[in-house]
Amino acid sequence: MAGKTELVERIAFETGLPKAHAARAIEVMIDAMAEWLGTGERVAIPGLGSFYTSERPAREVRNPRTGDLVHVSASRTVRFRPGKELKGVVNTKR
């Protein structure tokens, strides 16, 4: 599985930037996306897809181990919808 380290190395290799600059660019991107998503804005990256938030209502769920009902509070979650280009690349690699 590729992670942040592999992404930093790839960006540094492809752009000629030092790894420290590539790592900082990724951190800034993540911070900006978190800020925008935190305020409810949608973040669209052409060629990749869209990140957005959705509301999860409060609900009662059953603990599978004990069978007891547990209350889960309402929350917001981040969702991702892949773009057409990403879907095309993923589907041609099969």
Buried (B, 14 or more C-beta within 10 A) or exposed (E): EEEEEEEBBEBBEEEEBEEEBBBEBBEEEEEEBEEBBEEEEEBEEEEEBBBBBEEEEEEEEEEEEEEEEEEEEEEEEEEEEEBEEBEEEEEEEE
